[in-house]
């Protein structure tokens, strides 16, 4: 296993133990940004794409700083420039077209794109935003990218014989994008594959996609995979074969009922454990989050545990999202100190503790 | 001589203006969805929606016209989610789709409601080619949770009786489509398959119109199909888009009714088929069943159309109408 985790440890980290703290990616947009997006190109207002670009820059600066203030080790810009996780990329990839919104449920709609011809790489997707974000923070910046399986599964496929072939072509484009991001300095990439949760039988297709994605990417680039809530037993332990360093899993929401899935077979990669619930607006206490973090030691030792919310925080009120991050980081720092002091005797943390303590 | 009839299983996407206006009027939360007691501006908006959806179908040239089911927020669960004896709980996945509906929980007697009949009365003023659409009893029972009736068969019978009561209120209609995707997706087990067919019978008896039972998302298990053949309906539907081979096998093995409905246009993909392609799909099916000359062949999309953006749903309706009107191709 490549040890590409040490690079995210802050230079003056106060404890020997280090739990990498980060977020999945999305974050509540400030209300003014939503309004700005609505007003763009409305003839009544003098507010165009250039103004919106400025607003996006400001929002990215603001939210990256908010992540810094919460104390996260690896930050994200909160995906302020993205509207929806498929739409954003589909607008940047040749071959997609948009025909109008489709129903998800009730009066909630999704601008589901169609793949009308073979997909091709056109303009860079994320390099500009990555460069902007690294320019406004000293912390390492994580880049979340919607995975090719989800980009294929959440679109109408008009052009390919099968969704699988479309997914592999998209995986090659993701690979190209990651190469550019790496050239720009990115060292932490997260592939988001929420569609895998609903179609677990396709786990082998996701695996093949990931092989395409990591081809030629240097080992010092950390690759994570985020899969939201689903029945993980349908994809575990098979998913351990995927060529990624870290799995980011949603487990707090289910009260860690699925933790047994990951202890039945040895978890051989790093675990990014969801320790705060992204779907509940109550802020978990530091004490509660510390207990959640310790659940992770039942699966992996501390040096392979990343601490993260369950999922993107964008649906929460902003102050709740912030408080969850702040408590999460404080909980991680307290657990680190307790690990140093040999006070934690849970699972792999216990076996790693000094023998004479 | 076989008559080709272009139609759809209904459930059209809302016009885009209505998506905006209705969500402004109703809200985005699950508690904001339709309860069946709309008044004022909301009721007027729905009247406008229905009028437009009917016009769209007439303009497309379809031979059967539905009321469009613009009010069916919960898709095929709608007739229950607006019922007084039903409470709605969390949102649950609609088959294997990225769509969700409110789970209807039946907590009291399923007395006749009349919700669907009202819409049809209004649509009947615009067309003489009215087609009623309902979930089949097995599907509606499977989509719901029963907390009132003694057991599963009692519940299925109650749902069938409820649907029959709805049908009895309908204005004159040419065709009744009973949509039964659950017969494919959650196939009834041995013994229950016979009950499912009897339940369909009970609904079909309530109308003098042609009754089409349309399962989709694939083909029926052959035992389920064999039982469905016992139901006294005029046609069974076959989703040739999702699984043409098993569907043709079922017909070759167990026969079919005098008429047939063929899902020849993909209701879940934006790629718009040519009328010629649709025609070829019908002719392929016809050639596989050489012993039978069908009375009526309903050419339809395999699924409801709400999965599609508006422009594509309309284009699919036109394709079906044009396919039915093409000059017969010599074989």
Interface residues (C-beta under 8 A of the other chain):
Chain A: X99 X100 X101 X102 X103 X104 X105 X106 X107 X108 X109 X110 X112 X114 X154 X156 X157 X158 X198
Chain B: X13 X14 X16 X19 X22 X23 X26 X27 X28 X29 X30 X32 X33 X73 X91 X93 X94 X98 X99 X100 X101 X268 X269 X270 X271 X306 X307 X308 X309 X310 X311 X312
